[in-house]
């Protein structure tokens, strides 16, 4: 399933690179690429924070189960 997600993200990245200049109405492909990179970095950062939060919650649940007498 992870390979499917990686392939989908790859296709989405290519489509975004092709269509971003038209959507942002910029004449410069470099300017559109800069916007795309900033957007991708923001999305990846938020996804990493969500993943870290979920991992911490899972670890807390596991540590609560391992405490004797609970």
SULSUL-V539215 format. One record per pair of residues at least 12 apart in sequence whose ideal C-beta (glycine too) atoms are under 6 Angstrom apart, sorted by the first residue. I is the first residue (numbers start at 1). J is the second residue. D is the distance in whole Angstrom. If there is no record, write none. Layout:
# SULSUL-V539215
[[I/J/D] [I/J/D]]
This chain:
# SULSUL-V539215
[[16/36/6] [20/32/4] [20/36/5]]
